[in-house]
Amino acid sequence: MERINSQLLKDMLTSGMNNLANHSAEIDALNVFPVPDGDTGTNMNLTFSNGVKEALKEDADTVGKICKTLSRGLLMGARGNSGVITSQIFRGFYQAVEDLDEIDAMQLANALVNGSRVAYRAVMRPVEGTILTVVREAADYTYAYTVTEEVEDCVAVMKKMVDEANESLLRTPELLPVLEEVGVVDSGGKGLCVILEGFLSALNGEVIQPSKSSESVSEAQSRVQGGEEEFGFCTEFILRLSENGIRNFSEEKFKEELSTIGNSIVCVQDEDLVKVHVHTLEPKTAIKMGKRQGRFVKLKVENMQEQHDNILEKEEESQLEIKPEHKKYAIITVAPGPGIDKMFKELRADVVVGGGQTMNPSTEDFVSAIGRLNADHILILPNNSNIVLAAQQASQVCEDQDIHVLPTKTIPQGLSACVMFNPEVDLEENLEEMQEAINHVKSGEVTYAIKDTTYEGLEIKKDEYMGILGKEIVVSCPDCISATKQLIDKMVDEDSELVTLIYGKDATPEQAQALADYIEETSDAEVEIHSGDQPVYSFILGVE
């Protein structure tokens, strides 16, 4: 096959998207830390699907225009570091084919190389042994092979890319010792390999289909946002089948079709009537699916998100209807629970984006937040190392505004930065004071282990509670309070003046008070207790 045209490219994208969805849970499980936040597969799945769905809607007949739409969709939908890097890979790919109607073998190899180069430039401190290594080594080897062998077959080029990517993936533990210790390969690199394998399959004439066991994008989106029963639209209808529908309708096939956009699916046929129930973020699509089978006898769509997310909806209404008052500064921050949300708003945060571990907000979420503001200077506090790149990417999208991303990687860092913010001083002084606060706060978290493993010599058992100091797991024991006390002992010293103790959904005020008493008994530090209502982490601690 000497050339890839627009339709074949769409087949490749569909195949890559489906293959990634089929393997997203497997990729999630490759997390290094044994904590319940392995979300690389989910982030890449949501990111790539967002871009591919936009590209498939593009009716242009040139590869360049389809790749432009793909790149934009990936850019806005990017979640987590893996998602942002993926978006940059295909941004570079697009730049190389921008003016092309079709792609030949040499142009394909060149576009893959350009994708790796653009991705590297997007990361301030590239780490080897990650998706960046996989795409660079695979693309460089593929390009050299294509030139040296004078290859003219696109299938051969993509096969070489897949083979080299998988070989590079197997070498990632040699470059990152923590991968070797835990016994896994890099999760982002694995995600890229899966996408490329989907591309190759389509080039060989077989577009990979979604497996029945794979999590749909809507399911993943719902899980990222806080649980499939809490968000989305409950869509119910009764259909009277057409004559053709009576002959050809299949409950199982219709369930499979609905599973591509939702979950909690019920489909029951009684002669010419079909009753359907589905939870989805795309109710209009579900209705279109039903309309193809017959006419509606009854139809009801309820927003399950309405009550749970009432505050957010009011903010969105104000965005559309009320021009915000102009001000010198505005702060956007990220919070994983309503209690932490409230803490940030009390510290002058203008917009709090929901998210954190397991639910990384997208670039578009930040762009939307920026659009709700009217300020000379906008400061963004991501409060999670896996969200920083998406925030930075949003600042580049909104390049006509003065946006500064302070690379806060924990909730305590974000809170300390907000405490030091002063709306009366100039920008440089604010950035300097806030960065100094970030540098001087110690951050700790307590959560549970999802598997047996060893981390830097510390033996960890599944379901034990771990104390994490900064980026390191320093404690593991069966009891949550005991683990937290041991973490406190490692964080609080004679120079500590203030401890901020934030308890989560699975902890109680009594437990938090007992820990505060322990801190006051064993140190001279003052303690502030807050209900964060955050998932995943029983306790979050900040020590200053």
N, C-alpha and C positions, 0 to 999 in steps of 0.2 A: 504494500500500500504506500504510494508515493506522496499522497497529500491528505490532509485532514480538512474537511469542509465544515460549515457551520452546523449541519445536522449531526454529523459524526461527533463533533465537539460536544454537542448537547447530550448525546448518548454517553460519552465518556464522563461528563459531569454527573449525570444521573447515576451511572454505575458506581462512580467514586463515592457519591453521597450515600447511596444505599449500603455499600460495603462498610463505610464508616459507621453508619447507624447500626448495622448488624454486629459490629465489634466494639461499640462504645463502652459497654459494661466491662468487657475484657480489658480495655485500655484504662478505664477508671481503676481497675484492680491493681494496676502497676505502680500505684503511688508508693513512694519511698517511705514516708512516715506511715506507721500503722494507725492513722487517725481517720475518722469517718468523713474525710473531705477529698477523697480521690476523685477529682472531677475533670481530669484532662479529656477523657473521651466525651463526656457530656459537653464541655465547652467547645471542643472541636466540632462535634456533631451539630450543635446549635449554630456555630459560626458558619460552617461550610454549607449547611442546609439553607441558611438565610441567603447566602450568595447564589447558590445554585437555583433556588426557586425563582429568584429575580431574573437570572440568566435564561431560564427556560421560558419565561414570559416574553423575552425579547424576540420580536419577529424579524429582526434583521438577518440578512443572508451572508454576513461576513463574520469571520472569526474575530476580527478586531472589535467590532461593536458588541458581540456577545461577551467577550472577555472584559470589556469596559464595564458592562452591567454587572458581571460577576464580581469584579474588583470592588465596585461601589457597594454591592450587597454584603460582601465579606467585611469590608471596612466598617460599615455601620453595625453589623451584627456581631463583631468580634467580641469574645468573652474570654477572660483569663489570658495569661501569657501565651499559652499554646494557640489560642484563637487569634490573638493579634499577630503572632509570627506567621501563622497560616495565611492570614489576610495579606501580609506583606510579601510572602512568597508569590502569591497569585497577582499581586499588584505589579511585581517585577515581571512576571510572565506577560501580563497585559501590555506593559510598556514596550516589550520586545515585539509584540505582534499587532500593535495598535493600528497600523495602516494596511494590514494584510487581509485579503479575502479568504485565503486558504493558507495552510501551513505545510511546508515540506519538511523532510527529515532534518536538514541542517537548521532550519528556522526553529524547529521544535527543540533541538538540543541547545540552541542559543538562548531560547526563552527560559528554559529550565535553569541555565546558568545565571541569567539575569535575575530570576526569582530568588536564587540563593544569595546573590549579592545585595539585593534590596533588603532582604530579611536581616542580613547581618548588620547593615547600616541602621536599621530601626532599633537595634538593641544597644544600649550604651556600653554594657560590659558583657559581650557574648561569652557564654560558657560552653566549652567543648564537652562532648558526650551527651548533647541534647539534639533536638530536632534540627538545630542550626548545622550541627556537624553532619547529620544524615543527609540533609538537602545539599550541602556544599560538596561533600565527597562524592555523592551519587551523580550530581550534575556535572562536576568536573571530569569524572571518569567517563561519563556518557558522552560529553562533548569531545574529549580526546579520542574516544573510540569512533565517533561519527566522522571526525575529520581524518583520522589516520586510515581507517578502513574505507573511506569514501562511501559511507552508508547512505542509501537513498530510500530505505524502507522505514516508515514511521513506526511500524510494529517492532522492528528490531531495535530502534532507538528507545522506545518505551520499555521493552523487555530488559534492555541493558540498565535503564534507570531503576527499574524495580529490583533487579538482581543486586545492583550496587547499593541501593538503599537498604536492602535487607542485610547485606554484609556489613554495612556501616552500623546498622542498628545493633548487630551482635557484638560489635566492638565498643559500644557505649560504656559498658561497665569497666573497661580498661582505662577509660578517660575520666570517669567519675567514680571514685572509690566507694561512695555511699551506695551506688547502684550494685556494685560487686558484693558489698557486705550484705545487702538485703536480698540479693539474688534475683534482680529484675533488670530488664532493659529500659531505656528511656521511653516514657509513655507518649510524649509528643512525637518522637521519632517513629514509634509504632503507628501512631495515627496517620502520619504522612505516608508510611509504607502501605497502609490499608487503602488510602485514597488512590495512590498510584497503581495498586493492584486492580482496583476497580476500573481505572482508565485502560489498563492493558486488556482486561477482559472484554471491554466494549470494542476495542480495536480488533480483537479476535472474533468479533461477531456475537458476543454474549454479554448483554447488559445485565449486571447483577441486580436481582430484585430484593426488596426488603424481606427479611425472614420473619416468620410469625412470632419468634421469640424476641425480636429486637424491639427496643424502646422507640416509639415514634418521637418525632421532634416535639409534638404537642405535649406528650407525656414528659419528656425531658424538660421542656419549658415550664410545665406546671410544677415539676419537682424542684427546679431551680428557684421558682418563685415562692415555694413554701408548702407544697403538698397538692396532690391531684384533686382532692376533694374540696379544696378551699378556693381554687381559682379557675377561671374559664367560664364557659357558658353551658348550662344544662339544656340540651336541645332535645325536644321530644316531638314526634309527629306520628300520625297514623296515615298510611298511604292506601289508596284503593288502586290496585295494580291495573295497568292497561292490559289489553289482550296479549300483547307481546310480552309484557311483564309476567303475566300468569304462566306463560309457556316457559320463560327463561329465568325467572327470578330464583336466586339461590341465597338462602340465609347466610351460609358460610362465606360465600364470595362477597356479599354485601358487608358482612362484619369485617372481612379483611380490608375492604375498601375504606370503611370508616376508621379502621385502626391506623391508617396513615395520617389521620388528622386528630385523633382523640383516644379516649379510654372510657372505662366504665360502660362498655357497650352492651346493650340488650337489643336483640332483633328477633321478633317472633312473628311467624306467618300463620294466618288462619284463612285458608282459601284465597280470596282476592284481597284480603286486608293484611297489612304489615304494620306492626307497632315497633317503633324505634326509639331508643334512648341512648344518648352519647354525651360525654363531657368533652368539650373541645374549645380551643381558642379560635376556631374558624367555623362558626355556625353557618355562615353563608355558603361555605363549601359543602357542609353536610346537607343543607337544604337543596343545593344543586344536585347532589348525588341522589337524593330522594326523588326530585322532580323528573329525573330521567326514567324512573321506574313506574310512575303513575301520577295521580293527582292527590292533593292533600285533603283529607277529611278533617284533620285537626293538626294544629301546629302551635308549639309553645317554646319560647327561648327565654331562659332566665339567666341573669348575670350572677353567678355564684361569688364573684369577686366584690360585688357592690357593697355589702355591709362590711366585709372584712377590710376592704381597702377604701373606705369612705373618705378618709383624709387625703389620700393620694388623688382621688377623683376631684375633690374640691380644688386641689392645687392645679390640676389640669384644666379645670373650668376657668380658674383665675388667669391661667396662662393665655387662654383663648379670648377671654372677654375683658380683662382688665390689664392695662399697661402698668407694669410695676413702677413704683417711684424710683427716680434716678438716685443713685448713691455712689459714693467713692469706691467702696469695697463690697464684695459679696463672697460668701463662702459656700462651697458645695462640699459635702462630706458623705461618707458611706457608713451605714450602721446596720447590723444584723438583727436587731430586735427593737421593739417599740420603746423599751426603757432607755436604751442607748440613744435612740432617735431623740428622745426628750432631753437627754443630757446635752447633746450637741446643740439643740435649738436654744437651750438655756444659755449656751456659750456663744450666741450670735450666729449660728449657722443658718443660712437663708434657705437652702434646699438640702434635705437629707435623702440620698438615694438608697433604697433598700438593697441590701446585699452583704456579702462577706464570704466566708468559706462555704462551699457547696452551692452558692447562688451568686456567682460573680456577675455584676451588671455589665452590660455591653457598651461599646462605644456610643451607640445611639442613645442609650439611657443618659449618658453624660451630656451628649449634644442637646437632648431634650431639656435637661436641667439648666444648661447654659442659656437656652432659649427663653427660659422663664425669668431671666434676670436682666437688669438694666443698671450696669455698674461700670465704672472706669477700669477697675481691676477685679478679676475673678480668681479666687484661690481655691484649688481643689485638693482635698485630703482623701486619698483612696483607702487608707487604713488597712491595707492588705497587700502583701507583695505580689499577689496574683492579679491585682486590679490596677496596679500602677501603669502598665503599658496601655491599657484601654483608656485610662484617663488622659495619658499623654497623646494618644492618637486622636482623642476628641478635641484636644487643644489645637492640634494641627488642622483638623477639619474646620474649626471655627477660628481660622487664622486672622480674621479681621478684628478680633477682640484680644484684649490683653489678659491672657490666662496664664497662671502659674501653678504647676502641679508640684506640691510638696510631697516627696516620696514617703509618706507615712505608711508603715507596714503593719502596724498594730493599732487597736482601739486606744490604748493608753497614749501612744504617740500622737494620735489625732486629737485627743482630749487636751493633752498638754500644749499642743500647738495652738488650739483654740483659746486656751487660758491666756496665752501670751499675746494673742492678737489685740492690737490697739487701733481702733478706727480713726484716732486723732493724729497718728504719726504717718510719715511717708512710707512708700512701698518698700524701699530697700531696708529700712529699719524693721519693718514688720517681718519681712522674709528672714532677716538675720536672727531676730529674736525667736521666731517660731521654729527655725531650724535648730537653734541652740537648745530649745526645749525638747525637740525630738531626740537630739543626741544624748540628752541627760536623763531620760526616763528609761527605767528597766521594765520590760514587759514579760508577763508570765500567763500561762493558760493551763487549765486542767480539763482533760477530756479522756475518753476511753479508747482502748486499743481494739482494732477490728481484726487483728490476726497475731499469731505468734511470730516473733522476729527477734533479731539482735541488732541494736543500733549503737555503734561506737562502743562495743563491749557490754552494753546494758541489755540484759535479757528481759524481754517483754512478752507477757502472756496475753492472749486474747481476753477481752473484757476487763483487764486490769485498768486502773486509772493512771494516766501519765501526767507528769508535770513538765511543761515545756517552757524553758527560759530562753527568750529570744528565738533562735532557730534550732535550739538543741533540746532533745529529750533528756532530762536529767534525773527523773524519778519515775518509777513504775511500781505500783503495789495494788493489792486488791481493794483497798478502802479509799473512797474519794476524799474524805476529810483528812485522813492520814497523808495521802499523796499531796494534798494542798498544803498541809503544815510543813512537809518536807521541802516543798517548793519555796514556801515563805522563808524557811531557814536559809535557803541558798540565795534569796533575793534581798532580804532585809539585813542591813548591817548597821554599825554604829553611826554611819553618816546619813542614814535614811531618815527623812523628816516626815514624809507623807505617803501613806499607802491607800490607793483607791481599789476597793474590792467590789467587783461587779458580779452578782450571781445570776445564773441563767435559768432556763425553763425547768431543768430537772434538779434544781437546788432550792432550799427553803430559806426564809428569813432567819430562822433559828440557827441553821447551819452557818449562815453568813455571820451572825452575831457571835457564835462560838469561835469562829476564826478571827474575828476582830478582837475578841477578848484575848486570844492566844498571842496576837501580834503585840497588843499593849502590855501583856505580861512579860514578853520576851524581848522587848525593845522599847525605845523612847519615841518611836514614830507614832504620829496621829493616824487614825483610820477613818475613811469615809466609805460608807456602805451604800450601794446603789442596786436597784433591781433592773437588770438589763433585759431580762426575758429573752436572751439570745439562745439559739439552738446550738448543738454540738459541744459547746464548752460550758462545763458546770460553773467554772469560775474564771474570770479574767482579772489579772492583777497589774497595777501600775505602781511602781515605787520611784519616788523622787527624793 
